[in-house]
Amino acid sequence: MFGTTQRHSVTALTMEKRTSDARWLVVFIAASACFLAPQRVMAQSLMDHPLHWSTPTTLPPGALVAVVSGDPRLPGESTLLVSMPNRYRIGPHFHPSHERVEVREGTLLVGTGDTLDRKLTRPLVAGDSVTFLPEMHHYWIASGRTVVSMTFMGPFTITYLRAEDAPRPRSFPFGY
């Protein structure tokens, strides 16, 4: 009799566990849908509002930037698209807040540390992303034409580790 009761208890526990697992699966799927929703909203907002590409004064010459959401000059979350030509480099730098970078097109070679070294980079391709912690020293190299989205808490601030990596004042037409 004890053996039978124990089997029924195990069966009941197994069914409870399956029910619990099913509930967690539903919660996981619902949570995943919530995380995907902002991307669809972002994609929709990109179609609703044409992007205005400009030459950034805070990055080395050659890149173009478009504001997707927020105002990078003000406190709060902002997202930018950064378009870079082949071999474009942003030397070692850091930001005062988290920076999430997602590759939209091309390949971005990402490295951490105080010295730009292509051999120490990790390639990120379309769909890959990385988050840099505040004050984390990092650098980028575009391999082919590359477009990334960059999300951060504003105002946007970038501090280059070497003065020669920082962009210099630009003359016409790049300063406009």
Secondary structure, 3 states (H helix, E strand, C coil): CHHHHHHHHHHHHHHHHHHHHHHHHHHHHHHHHHHHHHHHHHHHHHHHCCCCCECCCCCCCCCEEEEEECCCCCCEEEEEEEEECCCCEEEEEECCCCEEEEEEEEEEEEEECCCCCHHHCEEEECCCEEEECCCCCEEEEEEEEEEEEEEEEECCCCEECCHHHCCCCCCCCCCC
